[in-house]
Amino acid sequence: MAAWWVQVVLLVWCSATIALPTTPDKDLESSTLGPPDKPINVRFESVNFNHTLKWDLAPDHDDSTLFTVQYIGAGHRERYPSPEEWHEKATCINITLTCCVLLKEPGTDGTWWARVRAFNSYGTSDWASSGVFRPFDTHLGAPDLDIRQVSKTRLVLRVRAPKTPFYDSNHGGRMRMSHYLTTITWMITYQDVESNLTLEKETPDKDVILDNLHPGKHYCITARGTYMDKEGATGRICADTEEDAPSSGARELFVRVDDCTHYPMRHVNLTWQPPPVEDWNGELREYEVSYREARTHQGQTTHSVVPVNVTNFTIRDLSVSKQYMLNVAACTAAGCSEEPAEHNLQRVAPFKTDTVQYPPNVSAVPLSPTSMQVSWNSLEGACVQGYMVQYDPALDPISVDSGNTVNLTGLVPGSEYHVCVTARLPTGPQYGDCTR
């Protein structure tokens, strides 16, 4: 499973720490025995329409200094506006912070000013005013990034404009900057962290396909939005491409066992079909034939390599008395397919040694007063090496190496004969038993 990491930037919109002198300063001590100086460097700072008025401390300010903020909007500002035209920010009256959040007041348009003054127990400073502020001059923040799809050679990145503080009552949730800046272009850069090569892509789309990547690599991606002359902050996310998986295994594996030709050893002939092309995961290089004794998971497994253009193989000289597990794996540059579960492996059972030696349907037909023809049905499923036909206990049986008939000659006319036919098997007596 792929993993990804997002770099989160926490914006603290309104916080401040007043640093007090570590040693007494007589000039500072005497200056605080009166009204404070007015704040300095009063300015608006805004990201994604999150508007904040900020100011710096004057030299005579300390932790007892309090501040009050007022604001005024477009159409209400004269050169010398009356005090009634200024509005106090309810949450920014007699505060110790050096900032004041103004979200809903300026909104997204118009022209605005703000002012702040300081006071202590000795009195109040003059007002310190900001410059003109236009909400649409807000800075574009870092986009929200998410990895939507991951494969061995591709990542699908979703890029969304950052959220504003304004709520969308029709669709629920906060509106994004793309609601106001409708033609944001995203500059995407991405890099395998193990490589020095950085790639770039510029697009207005929110779903960005990064392809031709390398399997099993860690990529870090940055995205930055631009709108007209606005250049936004940079977001960052990292993700891993999937590992290059081996092919699936060979299919339609067929097993034919030869227990007879080289008894007590056996040969096993395998044939198979290649895996489906869509499951190769690369170019097939070879097949690996493996076999081991059944029920010996920790036992030795024998492997043989077969060229990719060959789909058959003969395993030679296995024991007829043992059961074996067989598998044919397909191999690519990423390795060989995994061995299936035990119950899905091909099995070769031990050779059956309890085969009946007596062929069925033995019959005899006279040919002449001194001869007859004996015939029988062949034994199925047995390694028959031939047949032995006995008709006179005083004589050696007749050996029949092939076929299932034999002519008996030199018989005594008018005599009765008891004919016995036995199969020569690798596991039985050489001539069978005709004593019954």
Secondary structure, DSSP 8 states (H G I E B T S, - for coil): ---EEE-------S-------SS--HHHHHHTSS-----EEEEEEEETTEEEEEEE--TT--TT-EEEEEEEETTS--SS--GGG-EE-GGGSSBSSSEEE-STTTTTSS-EEEEEEEEETTEE---EE---B-GGG-B----EEEEEEE-SS-EEEEEE--EEEEE-TTT-SEEEGGGTSTT-EEEEEEEETT-S-EEEEEES-SEEEE-S--TT-EEEEEEEEEETTEEEEEEEEEEE----------EEEEEEEE-STTTTEEEEEEEEE---GGG-SS---EEEEEEEETT-TTS--EEEEEETT--EEEEEEEETTS-EEEEEEEEETTEE-----GGGSEEE---------S-S--EEEEEETTEEEEE----SSS---EEEEES-TTS--EEE-SSSEEEE-S--TT-----EEEEE-TTS-SS-----
